[in-house]
């Protein structure tokens, strides 16, 4: 039998941005640091070296600032240009319409982890790193989190905060949901538009350019065979294909960084038991069409912290599921609908033409555009 090393109220399995945020939020709401355990398979230094770009909404920045965990290493997005390549229909979402400094930001994953880890350390929450969770045993009175090295943690509630759209095992299991693959990289352009993000819908899926580090973070989604072909190209040929797919709104693409490809899938069925709950990407992995994965997860953490800081009981987990249902359903529904238009509909189909029409409607009717923008910026915090 594993020796119990800690006896706590909350055991958080996963020390990425969402898990770290939950630990910091619990402490900020008055839960003693000694009653919180945080377990992750990587050291903070290993996680901090992750170069991936992550989209952070204006509402998420507000939550991070409350924790004193906002990073200065973030590029603001002042407006978002949404269009279809070679088709009718476009819209522009501009911060000026909503009275905010920015619609969102593009930050380095590692920078967010560093800022949040500092907030967790300042709160006095001790992390178990590196440590791998082997299994979680549940009883009527609590849970026992067993680690691969033989240690164990006894807790009232266990929170699963690991996982994500880039987790290989999840992607493999869900690949059939969309039959799409995302290519991510960093690209440079000859005429970048300052603080402007682009969401460009191609015949096979969305192509996003997010202002980051003097160029753009690229997320290019397409069918697996297309992605495989693009990944096999040299940099020059890849840039030619990118230019043809995106057009010349930022001039000519001049350089591309290291490319990586990830199968995409949807998981919108959060796992939960009486004393365990999943949040963030462990609960729902989203298509990256709107960059909402981290933001939805951070709102999960905020609501869960508010409830569990009062009382770490199964009743509070039931309240959490009820409070988060609307936000999760709306965010998942919007991103899933956009993704499936391209994953399941042939090029030139009626559903793809309808997307162009809907973009035109958004451009003509500010009220509709505001609903979309406010959901992306704030969600439903509960």
N, C-alpha and C positions, 0 to 999 in steps of 0.2 A: 504493500500500500504506500502511495506517495505521502511524504511528510508535508503537512499543511504549514506553509511558511508565512502566510498572511491571512487574517480574518478581517474582511472588509464589507462595506455595504454594496459597493459597485465595482465589478471587475470589467474593465474595458479591454477587449481583445482586438488590437489594431491601433498602432500609433501613427497613422497618417494624419492629414489635416483634420478630418472629421473626428477621429478618436481623440486627438489632442485637444480640439476645441471643446468636446464634451467634458473632458477632465477639467479644463480651465473654467468652464461655465459652472460646473458643479461646485468647485471651490469658491467661485465668485458669489454663488448663491448661499454660501454659508456651510456647505458640507465640509467637515474636517478633512484635511488632506490625507490623514492616516486612514481614512475610511474609503479611499479611492485607490484602486490598483490599475496600472496601465501596462499592458504587455504588448511587445512588438518584436518581430523577427529581425529587424534592422537596428543598428545604432543610429543615433541622431545624425552623426557625421555621414553615414552611408545614405540616409534619406535626404540630407541636405545637398548632396551632390547630384541629385536628380535634376536634369536640365529641362524636363518637359514644361511646356507652357500650360497654364490653367486659367480659365475664364472666371473672373470674380465679379459678381454683380454689385451695383451700388448698395443694395440692401445688405449684402454679405460684408462689404467693407464696414458698414455701420456696426454690425455684430462683432467683427474682429477688432474694431477700435475700442469697443466697450471692454475687451479683454486686454487692451494694450498690445495687441498682436498683429497690427497692420504693418506690412512691409513697405519700405520706400522703393523697393525694386519692383515697381509695377507701372505699366504703361496705360494711361487712361484712354478710354473709348468715348469720344464725344458724339459720334454719330455712326449709324449702321446703314449701309446701302444694301438693300435686298433686291435681287433681280433674277431674271432668267436669261441665260446666254442666248441671244439671237431670237428672243420671243418678246411679245407684248407683256407688259406688267412689271412694275417696279415700285418700291416705296423707300422712303428715307425716314429713319427714326433718329431724332435729334434731341440732345439733352436740353436744348433751350425750351422745348415744348413742355418739359416736366420740372423745370426749375431745380435741376441737380447739377453738381459740378461735373459729373461723368455718368454715363449709362452703366459703365462697368470698367473693368481693368483686365489686363493680361499680366499675370505674374508667373514667375518661375516656381514650380512645385517645391523645389528645395528651399527657396526663400520663405515660402509660407510655413513650411515645416519648421524652419529655424526660428521664426518669430513666435509660432505657437508653442514650440518646445521651451522657449525662454519664459513664456507666460506660465506654463505648467511648472517649470522649475521655481519661478518666483512664488507660486502658490504653495510650494512645498510638497507637491505630489511626486512620489518616487516612481520612476519607470523601471520595469524589468526588461532590459535590452542587452544583448539580443536574446530572445527567448521565444520558443515556438509553442503555441497551444496545440496539444495533442488531442484532447477531447474535453467535453464539458458534461459532467454528470449532474442530473437534477433530481431533487427530492421535494417533498412537500414544503420543507422548511428553508431550502436554499439550494445553491449550486456549488459544485467543486470544479474548478478549472485546473486540469492536469497539464503540466508542461512537459516537454520532451526530455528535459534533463532530470526529471524525477520530482521536482518541486510541485506544490499544489497551492491553490488559493481558494479559500472558502469565502463565499459571497452571498448576499441576499439576491442580487440581480447580476446577470452577465449580459454585457452588450457586445454584439458582434459588429465591429467597425472596420473589418478588413474587406478586401475584395475590390472589384472594379471592372470597368469595361475593358481594361487592358490586361486583366488576369487571364492567363492562357487557358486555364481549365474552364473558366466561365465562357470565354469566347468560343471555344470548341463546342461546348454544349449548346450554345445558342446561335451558332452560325446560320442555321436554317431559317431563323426568324426573319432576317433581312436579306440574306445572301449578298451582303455588302462587306467591303473591306475599307478601312480608313488608312490612308498614307499620311503620316505626319512628318513635318520637317520644318526648317526655317529657310526662308527665301529672301533675297534682296531684289529690289526693283529700282529702275532708273528715275521714276517720278512718284515716290510714295506720297500718299495723301495723309498729312499729319492727323493722328488721333481718329482716323476713320477705319472702321472694320467693314469687311465685305462678306456677304453671304450670297454666293452665286450658284444658282441651281442649274445643273447640267442635266443631260438626258439620263444619266445614271445615278445622280445623287448630288448632294450639296458640296460645294467647294468654298471653304471659309479661309479668309485672310484676316488675321488679327494683328494689329500693330504691336510689335514687340522687338526690343533690342535693336532699334535702328532699321529693322526690316519688317517681316511678317511671319508670324507663326502660321503654318499651313496645315489645314486639315482637309484632305481631298478624299471624298467617299465615292466609291464606284463598285461595280460588280467584281467578284473575285478574279475572274480571268483578266479583266482590264487592269486591276491593281497588280497582278502578277507580271503582266507585260510591262507596266510602267516601272516597276521595281527593278526589272532586268536591264533597263536602259542606262546608258552612261548619263552624266549630269547634263551635258549639252542637249542630248536628245530629250531628256526628261523636261528640260525647260522649254523646249519647242512645243511639246505636248501640253504643258501647263499654259503656255501663251495661247494656244489654240482654244483651250477649254475656258479660259478666263477672259480673254480679251486684253485691251490695252488701257484700262482705266488707271493703272499705276505705272504706265510706261512699259518698258521691256524688263522681263525678268533676267537678272544678270548673274545670280549665283544661287546655289541650293546647298544646304547642309546635309548631314547624314540623314538618310531616310529610314523610316521604320513602318511596317505594315501590321495592322491588327484587325482580325475578323470582328465584326460588330454583331451584337445581339441585344435583345430586350429581356430583362428580368424585372417584372413589376409585381412579383408575389413575395412580399417580405416574409421571411421565416420568423416565427415567434412561438414561444411556449408560455407557460404560466410565469416563468422566471427568466426567460431569455428574450432578447429583442435585437433586431438588426436595424442599423441606420446607415445612411449614406449609400455608397456603392454596394455594400453588403446587402442592402435591402432592395435597391433598384439600380440596375445598370441601364443607362439611357444612351440612345443614339446621340452622337455629339453635334447634331444639326444646330442646336441652339446654345450649346455650351452650358447646360444647366445641371450637370451631375454634381459638382462640388457645392453649388449654391443650394440645391435641394437637400443635400446631406447636412449642410450647416444649419438649415432651418430644422431638420430632424433633431440635431444636437441641442438647439436652443429650447425646443419644446420639451424634450426628454429631460434636460437639466432642470428646467422649472418644476416639473412634476416629481422627479426622483429626489430633488433636494428637500421636498416636503416630507416624503416618505418613500422608502425603497421597498415597494410592495407590488404584488401582481396586479392589484387594483389600479395602480398608477400606470402600469403597462397597458392595461385595457383603455384607460383614458387617452394615453398617447396614441394608440392605434386609431381611436375615433377622431382625435383632433387633427391628425396628420392625413386623414383619408382624402379630404378635398384637395389639398395642395398637391399631394402625390398624384392623384387622379388627373388633375388639370395639366400638370407639367408633363407627366408621362404621356397623356393623350395628345397634347400638342406636338411633342417631339416625335412620337410614334407615327402620327398621321402624316407628317411631312416626310418621314423616312420611307414609309410604305408606298407613297405615291411613286417613288422611283424604284424601290426594290421589287415591286410586284407589277408595275405598269410598263408596257413597252414604250419605247421612245415615240413621241407624237400621239400618244393615246389621249382620250378625252379627259382623263383625270389629270394628266400632266398639263393640258391646256387650261384646265380649271384652276390650277395653281397660279398661272400667270394672271388670270382674271381676278383671283382673290388678292393678289398683290396690288392690282390696280384699285380694287375696292379699299384696301387699307390706305392707299395714297389719297383717295378722294374723301374718305370719312375719318376725320381725326379721332372720333370717339372709339372707333374700332381699333385704330392704331394704338390709342392710349391703353385700352384693355390689354393688348398684347405686351406693350412695353412695361406696364406696371406688373404684370405677372412675371416677366423676365427679371425685372429689377428687385421685386419684393416677394413674389409668391404669396402664399397664404400662411402667415406665421402662426396663426392660432393663438 
